[in-house]
Amino acid sequence: MDNVFRILAAILGGIAAYFLWKGNGDAAFIAAIAGAVSFFLSIRVQVKSRLSERDREIIELQDQKMREIEAAENDAFVDLDHEATTSEMPERRN
């Protein structure tokens, strides 16, 4: 989509130059404005895609950190349970 707007902006710039060369200033102005709008739309699409990609990466990192924290907490609880069960067991006498 980004490239479509860029190509359209280039075409409209060429059309504006043609109308300016022919002496039709009003048509040249309209084509130039449409080309500028198309150019800025291409930039908007590009920025929006970069931001959504960055947001996905941030969410993935947060999910990974949460899984690591949960795993560490589970390991800590398992260790505490193991200590509790071993301390409750009577000692063997030989």
N, C-alpha and C positions, 0 to 999 in steps of 0.2 A: 504494500500500500504506500509505503514511503517513496519508493521509486516512481510510482504512478504520478504522484503529485509533483515530483521533481521534473519528470519528463513533460508533464502538462505545463509547468511553469516555464520551461525552456521553449516549448512550442508557442505559448502565449506571448513570451518575450519576442520571439521572431515575428509573430503576427503584428505585435505593436510596432516593431521596427519597420515592417512593410507598410503599415498604415501611415506612419510618420513620414516615410520616404515618398508616399503618394500624396502627402499633404492633407491627410484626413486626421487632424489632431484629436477630434472627439473619439473616434474609433481607436486611435492609438492609446489614448488615456484609459479607455475602458479595458482594452486588452492588457495594458500594463498593470492596472489595478487587479484584474483577474489573475494575472501571472504572479503578482506579489502575494495575493491571498493563497494561491496554490503552493507557493514556496513556504509560507509560514505554516500551512497545514501539514506539509511534509515534515517540518521541524517538530510540530506538535505530536505527530504520530510517532516519530523517532524517540522523542523524550518520554512519551507515555509508555512505549514498549520497554525502554531502559528502566524506568521506574518500577514497572510491574515485575520485571526480571529481578531487580534488586530486592523488591519486597518478598518475592518467592525465596530468594537466598537467605534473607533475614529470618523468615519463618522456619526454613529448614534448619538453620543454626540454632534457633530457639528450641525447636522440637528435639534436636540432638542433645542440647544441654539439659533439657528436662528429663530425657531418657537416662542420661548419665547420672543426674541427681537422684532420680527414682531408684536406679540400680544401686547407687551407693547407700541410699537409705535402706533398701531391702537387705543389702549385705550387712549393714549395721544391726538391723533387727534380727537377722539370722544369727549373728554372733552373740547377741544378747540372749536369745532363746537358748543357744547352745550352752552358754555359761550358766544360765538359770537351771537347765536340766541337769548339768553335771554337778552343780553344787547341791542339788536336792537329793542326788543319789547317795545312798549310804556307802561308806567306804568298805571295801572288802578286807576281811582279816584272814590272814593265812595261818 
